[in-house]
Amino acid sequence: MDKKTLLVGVLAFLLIGVVAAVLYFFPGAVNFRGTAYTEPYPPAPEIGLTRDNGTNFRLSEMRGNIILLFFGYTSCPDVCPITMGELKQVLDKLGENDAKKVQVVFVTVDPERDTPEAVQKYVDHFDKRFIGLSGSEAQLQKVWAGYGIFREIAEGTSAAGYLVNHTARITLIDQSGNLRLSYGLETPVDDIVHDIKILLK
């Protein structure tokens, strides 16, 4: 065996070893199906809004759980109900034990119509484990800006009145309160479940 062949063999062996080590020590490093944030993972901006019972919700108090965060509104004719239905499927597919470690949070982009009570009633329709949040427009503007949420009022012919164009992505916040992954509209439910299971290991 000449030196060149030997060198190629050694390099190949080392590469296999590196890949194996990464997969062993960082099992989710190359396997996530959502769009991943880069390290160091940015902390999720604080969310301080009102729940239907009048209590204050603070995202920082949810540490230890995985958060699936979505921005929408109760009069949404398509995107929001589709996404809420998919998130319901995510919890169901995770099973009872893992689902207890995951919290779905829905934040309105339509405070003029969406009271805290209306938002919670809306998400309860999909799953009573979901949390629905609203607040003043000033409070929400800060939250929207923190998560890069685009929203604009658009006149339409909807039976519910005006429409609200808005960013339609699910944001996954990990147990340490960091932004880890995001998912576009109609991401396969199994992809989200797959990523959550990696983070729960």
N, C-alpha and C positions, 0 to 999 in steps of 0.2 A: 504493500500500500504506500503510495507516494505521500509527500507532506501535504500537498494541496487537498487530496481526498481526506486525509486524516483531519485537517483543519476544518473542512466543511462538516465532517461528522461531529467533531467536538462542538462547533457552533450550533448545529442543529440540536444536539443533546442539551446544550445550555439554554437554548430558546424554549425547548419543551419544558425544562425545569422551571424557567421563569413563569411561563404560562400556567403551569400546574400550581406554583406558589401563589400567584395572583388569585386563581380560582379557589384555592384552599383558604387563604387568609381574607380575601375580599370577594366572597361569592357573588355579590351583586355588581361588581365593578364593570363587567362587560355584558351583563344579562338584562339590564333594564329595557323595557319596551317603550316607556314614555320618553319624553324629551327631558334629558337630565340637566340640572344646573351643574356648573363646574365648581370644583373645590377651590378655595374653602367655601363651603355652602353658606349662602347669605341667610341671616336670620329673617324669619318671616315678620313683616311689619305688624305691630300690635293692632288688634281689633278691639275696640271698646264700644259696644253697641247695646241696644235694649232688647230684652227678650219679651215674650208675650205676657209674662207674669209681672213685668215691671222691673225685674232684677237686671243688673248690668252683667253682660258677658264680656270676658276678657280672654283673648286667645292664649295669653301667657299662662293662664290657669289650667290649660288643657295639656300641659307637658306630660309626656308619658304615653300619649295617644297619637296615632296617625290621623291627621286631619285631611279630609277631602273637601276643598273649598270651591264653591261655585257662586258666581255673581249672575243674578237674573231678576225676573219680576213676575208677579203672580198673574198678570194679564197676558203673558207671553204666549203666542199661539202655537209655537212649534219647538224651538230649540230648548227652552227650559223644561217643559214636560218630558221631552225625549231624554234629556240628561238626567233628570231626577229619577226617571224610570230605570235608567241604566245603573245609577248609583244604588238604587234599591237592589238590583240584581247582584251588584258587587258584594254587598253585605250578606245577601243570601248565599252566594257561592263561597264566601269565606267560612261559613259555618258559625255556629253560636259563639264558640270560644274566641276565635280570631276577630269576629265582628265586634266584640266588646272592646277591642283595642283600637277601633277605628271610629271616628266621628265625622259625619257629613254635616257641613255648615253651609247654609244658603244665605247670601247677603243681597238685599234688594238693590236695584239700580233705579228704582222708581218710588222714592219716598213720598211723593205727592199722593199716591194711591195706596201704597203698601205700609200699613201700620204694622207694628210688631205682631199684633194679634192676627192680622190677615196673612202675614208671611208664615207664621207657625201653622195656621190652619191649612195653608197651601201645602207645606212640606209634609204635614201629617197625613195628607191624602196619599202620599207615596210610602212613607214609613215614619212611624211615630218616634223612631230613634233620631231622626234628623232634627237639627236646630235651625230655626229661621230667625233672621235678625234684620232690624231696621233701626232708624234713628233720624235725626234731623239731617237736612241736606248738607249742612256744614260738617257734621260728623262723618257722613258718608263720603263726602268729597275727599277727606283726608285718607280714608280707607281705599277708595278707588285709586287715588294717586299712588298710594304705597304699593299697590299690586299692578300698576300699569293698566288699569281698566279703562277702556274707551266706552263712552256712552253718550248718546244724543237722542233727543226727542224727535220723532219723525211722524208727521201727520199721515194717517192711513185710513183705510176703510174698515178696520177691525171693528167688530161689534162691541168690543171692550173699550173703544176709543182710540187715543193715540198709541203709537208703537214706540218702543225704545230700542234703538240699535245699540248693541253692546258686545264687548269681548265675550266669547263663548269658549272658555277653556277651564278645565278642572285643574286646580293647583293642589299638589300633594305636599303637605308639611310633615316632616318626620317627627319622631318622638322627642327629639331635642329642640324642636321649634325652629328647624331650618327648612328653607325651601329646597326640595329635592327633585321633584318631577312635575311635569305638566302634560296635559292630554288635550288634544284637539277634539272637535265635535265628532261624535259617533266613533270614538276609539273603541275597539272591541272590548267588551267587559272582561274577557279572559286576560287581556293584556294588563289591565289595572289590577286584577286579582293576583296575577303573577308577580307584579312588582311589589305589592303589599306583602305577599308571603316572604319575599326576599328580605324586606326590611324587618319583618317580625322574627326572623331567625335569631 
